[in-house]
């Protein structure tokens, strides 16, 4: 008898399973998306001469890229995408306000 995969119960589990079903296409999209957002945040931080946000967005973006490139677990890849995108978006908003 073939074992069936349990149905995911929350949105994060569903997204992790979707990521795993098309890992390489999703990785390409994730790396491109979060690298673009990270580079915008880095450029805006550099333009305003704020070093801490620049280091933060660079470290988080590179970490998220590293998790995907190293083919980490699906949950790590999805979580690192969210962390990178949210953090970099907050930095962009903060640089627009300052």
matplotlib code that plots the C-alpha trace (Angstrom):
import matplotlib.pyplot as plt

x = [0.0, 1.3, 1.7, 0.0, 1.6, -0.4, -2.3, -0.7, -2.6, -1.4, -0.3, 3.4, 3.3, 1.3, 3.9, 6.8, 5.2, 4.6, 8.2, 9.4, 7.3, 9.0, 12.2, 14.5, 12.0, 11.0, 14.6, 15.3, 12.3, 13.1, 16.7, 15.9, 13.1, 14.8, 18.1, 16.4, 14.6, 17.8, 19.8, 17.3, 17.4, 21.2, 21.4, 18.9, 20.9, 24.1, 22.7, 21.7, 25.0, 23.4, 25.8, 23.7, 20.7, 23.2, 24.9, 21.6, 20.1, 23.3, 23.7, 20.0, 20.0, 23.2, 22.0, 18.7, 20.6, 23.0, 20.1, 18.6, 21.8, 22.9, 19.5, 18.5, 15.2, 12.1, 10.9, 14.3, 14.1, 10.6, 11.3, 14.5, 12.6, 10.0, 12.6, 14.7, 11.7, 10.0, 13.3, 14.4, 11.0, 11.0, 14.5, 13.2, 10.2, 12.5, 14.9, 12.0, 10.8, 14.2]
y = [0.0, 3.4, 6.0, 9.3, 12.5, 14.3, 17.3, 20.5, 22.3, 25.9, 28.2, 27.9, 24.1, 24.4, 26.9, 24.6, 21.7, 23.8, 25.0, 21.4, 20.3, 22.8, 23.5, 24.7, 27.0, 28.4, 28.9, 30.9, 33.1, 33.5, 34.4, 36.9, 38.5, 38.9, 39.9, 42.7, 43.9, 43.6, 45.6, 48.4, 48.5, 48.4, 51.2, 53.4, 52.8, 53.6, 56.8, 58.0, 56.9, 54.5, 51.7, 49.5, 49.0, 48.4, 45.6, 44.2, 44.0, 42.6, 39.9, 38.8, 38.8, 36.8, 34.4, 33.8, 33.3, 30.9, 28.8, 28.4, 27.8, 25.2, 23.5, 23.8, 22.3, 23.8, 25.4, 27.2, 28.5, 29.8, 31.3, 33.0, 34.5, 35.9, 37.2, 38.8, 40.4, 41.8, 43.1, 44.7, 46.2, 47.7, 49.2, 50.7, 52.3, 53.6, 55.1, 56.8, 58.3, 59.5]
z = [0.0, -1.0, 1.8, 1.1, 2.0, 4.7, 3.6, 4.8, 7.5, 7.2, 4.4, 5.2, 4.9, 1.6, 0.2, 1.3, -0.6, -3.7, -3.5, -3.2, -6.2, -8.5, -6.6, -9.3, -11.0, -7.6, -6.6, -9.7, -9.1, -5.4, -5.9, -8.6, -6.7, -3.3, -4.9, -6.7, -3.6, -1.6, -4.1, -4.1, -0.3, -0.3, -2.9, -0.9, 2.3, 0.6, -1.0, 2.5, 4.0, 6.6, 7.1, 9.5, 7.2, 4.3, 6.3, 7.4, 3.9, 2.4, 5.1, 4.9, 1.1, 0.9, 3.5, 1.7, -1.6, 0.2, 1.6, -1.9, -3.7, -1.2, -1.7, 1.9, 3.1, 1.5, 4.7, 5.1, 1.5, 1.9, 5.3, 4.1, 1.1, 3.4, 5.9, 3.2, 1.3, 4.4, 6.0, 2.7, 2.1, 5.6, 4.9, 1.6, 3.4, 6.2, 3.6, 1.8, 5.1, 6.3]

ax = plt.figure().add_subplot(projection="3d")
ax.plot(x, y, z, "-o")
ax.set_aspect("equal")
plt.show()
